[in-house]
Amino acid sequence: MKTTFNLDTIIFYVQNVEKLTAFYATIFGFEVVEKFESTWALLSSGPCKIGLHQIGEGYLDKSKGAFKVESIAKIVFEIDQDIHALKTYLVDQGVEMREVKTFEAYDYWLCDGLDPEGNVFQLKQQK
């Protein structure tokens, strides 16, 4: 049987759903399409949605200060505007951003950043 798989939603397990909802809605302009108290939010980011799900009680240790995720995952946003200008804008908004880079014989500029809990995202702009 052949089945088509379409990516619908990527879910991040986070400590502070409210803070990350505000980050993605304010900084990226994503629309909040669903919200349940402070434990769940669903944001529209084009053809794929981003879900923000509060992590379980066993992982909520607020005595350690701001929560930073330890993940090897990265979410990539292809953009249609100048990556250098967007990076400057994001830095001015307090977003931690890395340097813009590219690779030989590669048709894109890339720039990684971090959301408030340390989830890595990448901006990707065609040259």
N, C-alpha and C positions, 0 to 999 in steps of 0.2 A: 504494500500500500504506500503510495506517495502522498506526503502531506506537505503543505506549505507552512513554514514558520515565519511569522512576522513579529519582530520585536515590538512589544507594546509598552512595557514599563520596566524601569530599572529602579530597584528599591535600595535606599541607603538606610541602615540601622543607625540612628543618631541619638544623642543624649537630649538635645534641645530642639524639638520639632519647630517650635515657634521661631527661634532664632534663625534656623536654616530656611524656613519658609519665607521669612522676611528677606533673607539674603538673596535667594533665587528669584523671588518676586520683584524685589527692588533693583538689584544689580543687573539681572538678566532680563527682567520684564516678563517672566513666565507667569501665566495665569493660574491662580489657585482654583482648581475645579472641584476639589473635595477636601473637607477638613472635618476631623473628629476630635474635639477637645484639644488637648495638647499631646496626643499620642499618634496622630496620623495626619498627613497632608498629601495630596496628589496635585502635581503641577504639570501643566501642559507645556511641553517644550518642542513643539513641532510634531512630527510623526510618532515620537516616543514620549511617554510621560515619565516623570521622576516622582517616585513615592518616597516619603520621609516617614519612617516608622520608628517610634521610640524604642530604644533597646530595653531589655528586660531589667527588672529591679536589681538582679545580681550584678549588673554591670554599671549601675548608677552610683558611682562613688564620687559625690560632690566635694568631699574633703580634699581631693587631689587638685582642685582648681578646674580650669577650663578643660573640657574633654577634647582629646585629639585622637582620632582614629589611627590605627595601625593597619593599613590596607595596601595591597599591591594593585588594586583596581584603579583605572583611570577612565573618566568619561570625557569624550571628545565632542566639541561643538564646532561644526564647520560654520565659518562666518563669511559674510560678503562685504565687509568693510575693512579698512586699513588696520592690520593687526597691531602696528606700532601705536597708532592713535588710541585704539581700544585698550591696549595695555596701559597707556598713560592715564586714561580715564579711570580704569579699575584701580590702579595704584592710588590715584587721588581720592578714591572712595574707601581707601583703607584695605584693599584686597592684596594679599601677599602674592606677588607674581614673580616668575623667573624670567630669564632672558629670552628674547625671540631668537629662534634658531632655524636652520634648515640643513639639508644634506645634499651632497653632490648628486646631480641628476634626479632630484626630487622636486616635484612641482608645487610644493606647499611650504609656507612659513608656519612655524609651530611655537606656541608659548604656553607653558604650564602655569597654573595658579592653584591656590588652596582656598577652600571654603572655610568658614569659621571653626569647623571641627577637624580640619586637616584632610578632607577628601580632596584628591587631586583631580583637577579638570584641565583640559587642554583646549586651546583655541587653535583652529586650523584654517588658514587662508590660502587660497590658490594664488600662485605668483602671477 
